[in-house]
């Protein structure tokens, strides 16, 4: 089964206003727990919008709200709605457009395309110049979609491809405390 044909745009909060006039039909916002709703979202009218709040962490840490299976189920429910919409253009954003939004984009692309998990993650290379999809979100999606590790394998394939083209990112990933996510 091929990847879905809906158009996907990924961005961070600072870029939201740049996309208000490009025909977006759906918005998935994933922002930090205590982040105010971005004012730029007011520029979008009559849009199907899902706002989720959890922090960009990949494990439980004191003072942070980590993603839960319920959060990912809400992403998948949003994906069900997208799947039935015609000519949809979804804008997915998080704080920086690097981790939570790119994980959500890959999850949504793979949701109705079993067997295309690697292709979904590799598509992120074209959609977002700098991305490091949130591992915790992908793990929960893999379980909820019953993909038996296929989404996680797709994530590893993506990371290898990204680091092959941008090896300097390995050091950045280590420096932000996520070195355990680097492929072996």
N, C-alpha and C positions, 0 to 999 in steps of 0.2 A: 504494500500500500504506500503510495507517495506521501510526501509531507503535505500538509494543508496549504491551500493557495492564498490564504488571507495575507495581507500585507502586515508586516510587523516593523515597528519603530521602537528603538530602545534609547532611553536617555536618562540623564540625571536631573535633579530639580533645577539647576541653573539653566538647562536647555529647554525646559517646558514651553516657554513662550515662543520658541522658534518653530514649534510644530502645530500651533493653534489653527493655522489656515491651510493645512494639507489634507483635509478630509478624514480626520480620525473619527471612527465610529464608536470605539470602545477604549477605555483607559483602565489599566491595572496599575494602581499606586501601591508601592510597598515602602513605607517610611518607618523611621525609628519610633519607638513607643511614645516618646515625649515631643516629637517633632510636630509643629503646627501644620495644618493643612496648607500646602503651598498656594500662595495667592494666585500664581499663574494658572492654576486649574480653573479659576473663574473665567478665563478666556475661552473655555470650551463650553459649547451650548448643546443641550439635548444629546448628551453622550451617556452611554451605558458605562458607569464607573464603579469599580470596586476599589475600596481603600482598605488595605491591611496594615496593621501596625505590629512590627516586631523588629528587633535590632539585628544588625548584620554580624551575627556571631554563629559559629558552627558547633557550639556545645553550650551547655548550661554554665553561666558565669554569674556570680553575685552582682546585682545591680543592673543586669541586662535581661530583656525578655527574648528568649530564643524562639525560633520558629517551632511550631508544634504540628503534628499531623493534621489538626483541624485547619490551620492556616493553609496548608498545601491542599487539603480537600476543598477549601474555598477557591483556590486557584483552579483546580480541576473542574469545579462546578461552573466557574466563569468560562472555562474552556468548552464546556458542553454548550453553553449559550453561543459562544463564538462559532462553534462548529455548525450550528444551524443558521447562522446569519449569512446573508448574501453580501458579497462585495465588501467584507469587513476590512477595516484597517485598525489594528490595535496598537495603541501606544502603551508601552510598559516602562515604568520608571521606578527607580528607587532613589536614594540620596545622590549617588554618584553615577549610576548607570553601569556599574561594574559587576556586582555580585548577586544581589537578590533579583534584580530585573532580568539579568541574563539567564539565571537559573530558571526563572518563571517562563521566559521565552522558549528555552529548550524544552521544558516540560510541556508547554502548550503545543509546540510543534510535534512532539513525540506522542502526545496523548492519544491521537486517533490514527497513528501510523506505527503499529507494532512492527518491530524488525528494522525500523528506521532511526533508532536512538542515536547511533553514531552520526548519521546524516544531520539529525536535528542539532546536535552539538556543534558539528563542523560548520553549519550554517551561521552560527554565532560569529565565526571568524569574518564573515562578510557583513554582518549586521552591526557589529560593535568592535571598534579598533582595539580597545583595551577591556578585556572581560576576564573575570575569574569567578565563574558561577558558584553560588553558595552550596557547599557540599551537603549540608544538613537538609536543605530543601530537596535536593536531588535524591538523597537517601529515602526520605519520606515518600516522595513521588514514586520511586521504584517499588516500594512496599505497597502503596495504595493501588497502583496500576498493575501489581503482580507481574513485574517484568523480570524477576529473578536475577537482578544484577545488571541487566542490559543498559539501564540508564546510567548506572555508575560506570560501566565499561565505556559508554559513550563520553562521559565526562573525562575519563582518563585519556581517551584518544584525543579529545579536544585539547586537553592541557599539554599533551606531548606535542601536538601540532603547533600550538601557540608558542611553547618554549623553544621549539626548533627554529621558528622564525624570529623569536625575540628572547634569546637566552638570558639577557640581562634581567628579565622579570623574575627569575629564580631568586635572586638576591633580595628583591623587593618583597616577594612573598615571604621569605624567611624573616625579613626585618619587621613585618607586620604581625608576626607570631603565627603564621599559617603554613610554616615550612612542612608540617606533617601532611599537607595536601599535595605536595609535589610528587609527581609520578616517580616510581622507582627506576 
